[in-house]
Amino acid sequence: MSKVKIYGDSTHNIPWQEKPEGFLGPVWRYTDNPVIGRNPVNGVARIFNSAVVPYKEEFIGVFRGEQTNGIPYIYLGRSRNGICWDFSENKISFKDEDGNDFMPVYAYDPRLVKIEDTYYIIWCQDFYGAAIGVAKTNDFETFTRIENPFLPFNRNAVLFPRKVNGNYMMLSRPSDSGHTPFGDIFISESPDMVYWGKHRHVMGKGKSWWENLKIGGGAAPIETSEGWLLFYHGVTGTCNGYVYSIGGAILDIENPSVVKYRCETFLLTPEEWYEERGFVPNVTFPCATVQDADTGKIAIYYGCADTYVGLAFTNVDEVIDYIKEHSIVSDMDTEIGKR
């Protein structure tokens, strides 16, 4: 029994591997990583930066498939155990509200979040510049696009898994049209998933080396008795390019623009060959978690070097204790985020 409670569904078949004996960190890797390798589907060179949810006693996911022509789209995958995946050969067919074909020019880095009885896919796409696309489904057979929440330029949008004070909540990172060398996390809310406002600043880049360039949302926040547990990515610049690490923070339950705790050290950084070597080296990029409310187990799906999908594990007690023990928050973190 965990001392910190996870609010949400039980996932008794959660993919899991016990922490290695003598391992000191709060997050440990699956020993058979990567769980998705190169050329997983005909016409797709690499799958990475993808999201997974439990579905009908199994698992389903939306996957960034980098086609052999270089254009990314979103593909559907299914798994019995959350580790071995079968993919649809065709990219997801999106429709508009009238049932007409409505495909994005490109689509990448999807997140997948269930709110009540609806599953929402959020991704980055072209909307006269890099911006956020959203679609919904109830059955993973039909996918209906809804209005883009924000103007360009924006990336890394993540929905909260329930409404807060009656409104949908979404994290995002305003950016520019290129490979942005800056970025903070903001939060916005909506009564209907169409009109978005009440924008608030959540977190800026950190003083620690691993997140001193920019940060961005990762997996959907996990509701716990300590607050919203957020796994996000932090970026630093080196003489050989960017390095993406995974960080952790805890946001206030009722006012999630307020950061209660923020870990000054990374939870995971590129160290293994599949994280250090690939199409874009030195990337660990979290996009999804699966958690079991009964045991406190958490499985983290993350992109590796823009080439593979990796799996890592933690439990809610250990990771929250670690974040709190190593927390340093600034005035900008703890303010309401409104100016």
N, C-alpha and C positions, 0 to 999 in steps of 0.2 A: 504494500500500500504506500503510495507516494504521499509525502507531507504537503507537496504543492499539488493542487487539484487542476487537472485539465478539464475544461468544460467542452463537451462535444461527444461525438459518437465513439463507441468502442470499436477497435479494429483488431480482433483477436488473431487474424492471420497476417498481421503486420510483418513485413520482411525484417529479419532481425539476426544479429550476431552479437554475442556477448563481448564485452570489453576485454581486450587482450591483457593477460596478467602482466603487471608492471607498467602498463601504459599510463601516462600521467595527465594527458589532456582530457577535456570534457567531451570531445567529439572524436570518434574513431572511424576509420574507413573499413568498408567491406573488403575482405581479403581477396575476393575474386573480381574486384574492379578491373576494368570498366564493365558495367553491365550491358552497355550497348557499344559495339565497336564500329569500325568503318564499313561503308557500303552495305548498310542494313536492308535497303530496299532497292529494287531496280530503278535506276535513274537518280538515286540519292547517294551522295558521296559520304555525308556525315550527318548524324543526329546528335544534338547537344542542346543545352539550355531549354529544358522541357519540363512539363508539369504532369503530376499524377494525382489521382484521387481513388479511394475505395469505391467500388460500384458493383452491386449485386453479388456480394461475397467474393468478388475478385477485384481487379484493378483496371482502370482505364486511364489513358493519358493523351495529351496533345503535345506533339513533338516538333521541334524545329528541324525540318529536313532541308539541308543545303543540297539543292539539286546539282546535277553534274554540269548544268549551264551556269551555275553560280547564283541563281535566284532562290532565296529561301521561301518556303511555304510551310504550312502546318499540316501534319499528318496525324492520323488517329492510330493509337496502339492499344492492345489489350494484353492482359497478363493474368495468370492464375495466382502467381506468387509475388508479383511486384518486382521480379528480377529477370525472368525470361519473357521476352516480348515478341508478339506478332503484330506486324504493321500492315495497314491497308496500303496497297500499291498506289492508290490515287490520293492526291491531297484532298483535304476536307473541302466539300462543296458548300460555299456560303450562299445564302439567299437573302433578299431584302424582305421587308415586312409583307410584301405582296406575293412572295414566292418566286420572284424572278432571280436569275443568277446575279450574284453581286460579289465577285471575287476581288480581293485586294491586289494591287500591283505586285506587292511582295508582303510577306508577313514573317516575323521572327520573334524569338524569346517569349513564347506564350506562357501565361499562367492560367490555372483552372481552379475555380472556386465555386463551391456549392453554397447558395444562400436560400434557405427554406427548401423549396422543391425544384429550384432552377439551378442549372450549372452555367456559369459564365466563363467564357474564354476572353482573355485580355491579351493583346499583343502589340508590337510596334509595327507600323505600316507607313506607306506613303499617303499623306493627306496634304498634298502640295508642300511637302516637307515631312520630316520624321514626326509622327504623331501616334496617338493611341487608337487602336481598333477594338471593338467589343462585339461579341456575339453571344447568343444564349441557346441552350438546348435543354430538353427534358428527357430525351431518349438516346442521344448520340447517333441518331439517324438523320435528323434534320437540324440545321444550324442557321439561325436567323440573326443577321447583323442588325445592330441597333445604332443609334446615333453616336458618332465619335464624341467622347466627353470633353476634349480640350482642343484648342487650336494648336498648330505646330509652334514651337518644336517641343516634343516631350517624349519620354521613354520610361521604361521600368514601372509600368502601372500595376498595382496589386490591390485587389478588393479585400476588404475584411469579410470574414465568413458569416457575419450577422450585422443587422442594422444597429447603430448606436444612436440612442435618443431619437429613434424613429426614422433615421436616415441611413442610406447606403454610404459607406466610407471607402475612399480610394487613396492609396499612396501613389505618388508619381514623382518623376524627376524632370522638371523643365530643363531644356538643353538648347543646343543649336542644331544646325543641319548636318554637322560633321561628326567625327568621332570625338565627342565633347571632352575637352580637357578640364571641365569643371562640373559641379552639380551637387545640389542639396536635395533632401527628401522633403516633400510637401504632402499635405493631406487636404482632400476636398470632400464635400458631402453633397448628396442629392436625395430628393424625396421620391424620385421615380426612375433613376438610371438614365435620364435624358438631360435634365438641367442641373448643372454642377456649379457650386459656389462655396462660400464660407471657407476660402482657401487659407490654410495655416501652414507656417513653417514648422517642421518637426525636428530635423537634424541637419547640421552642416558637416562638411568634411572635418575629420578629426586632426588632432595634433600628433597622434602616433604615425609612424612612417607608413604603415600599411594602408592607411585611409587618408593620407594628407593631400590627395589630388581631387578626389570626388567620391561620392557614395551613391547607392541606389537601392531601391527595394528588391527583396528577394522572394522568399516564400510568403504565402498568405499568413498574416499574424495568427498566432495560436492563443486562444483565450485561456488564461489560467487565473488562479486565485491571487497571484502576485501582480497581474496585469497582462497586457498583450505581449507575448514573447515574439520578437521579430528577429529573424535571420536575414541579414542584408549583405550586400557586397561593398567592399572598400577597395579603392584603387590608389596605387602609388606609381610614380614614374621613375624609370631607371635609364641608364645609358643604352639599354637594349630594349626599351619599350615598357609598356604598362604591365603591372602585376595586380591580379585580382584575388583578393582574399575574402573569407567569410567572417563576418562579425555578428555580434549579438547585442540586443538591447531589449528593455522592458518599458512599454508605454502605459500610460494611465488608462484604466478601463473606460472611464466616462469621458475623458478629455485626451484622446490619443495623440494630440499634438504635443503633449507634455511627456518628456522622457524622464522616467523614474531612475533607471539605471542604464549605463552604457559601458560595455566592456572595453577597456583601453587596449587589450591584446586581441589578436585575431583568434577565432575558434578553429579555423582551418586555413592553410595557405599552401600554394603549390610546392609539393615535395616529391611526389611520385612521378614516374616517367610519363604516365598518361595525363598528368596535370602540367608538366613542364614542357612536353614535346607534343606538337600538333600544329594545326593550321594557324592558330594564334597561341603561342606558347605562354605558359605561366598564368593560367586562368583556373580559378575555382569559383563557380558562379551559381548560387543557390536559386532554385526556381520553385521548389515544392517540398512539403513535408507530409508524411502520413504519421498520425499519432494514435495511440491507444489510451483512451481516458482511464481505463481500469488499471493499467500497469504503469503509466507514465512514459512508456517507450516512445521514441521519436525517430523516424527514419527520414533522412534528408537526401533529396535528389538534387544533384548539382552538375552543371556543365563543366567539362574538363578540356582546356586548351582549344575550345571551339571545334572539338573533334569527337568527343566521347561523352557518355553519361556515367557519372559515378554515384555511388551510394555510400552514405555515412550514417552513423548512429549516435544517439545520446539518450539520456533520460531526463525528464523534466526537473527532478530534484537537483541532479548534478549540474546541469547547464545553467539553471537559474542561480544556484549557489555560486557558481564560478563567475557569472556576470556580476552579481552583487559584490562579491569579494574583490573583483578587479575593476569596479565601476569608478569612472570619473565623468561627471557631467558638468557642462558649462551653463552659464546664465542663458545662453541662446537655446540650449536643450530644454531647460526647465520652464521657460516662459511659455505663455499660451500660443505664441507664434503669430500674433496679430500686430500689425503696425499701421 
